């Protein structure tokens, strides 16, 4: 099945791949730096990607916040040919 430009699809290899885990850890670290937080990465729950100029990875991440496991939604934009990686969005999956 071909991925259409701009469409969101499940990531190949999905949440178990080292690349996806690395992107999820990057997202948590960037969020911690920007928000002065202390979230601890636990695991990737779900991984999807969107072909844009590069790839926009849509990650559902479990992280520990103050001893409590919570689910977050993150978007990481990657352009490998430019060695570019940027956190686009990071929010609690509950909407706050």
Secondary structure by P-SEA (a helix, b strand, c coil): cccccccccccccccccaaaaaaaaaaaaaaaaaaccccccccccbbbbbbcccbbbbcbbbbbcccccbbbbbbbbbbccccccccccccccccc
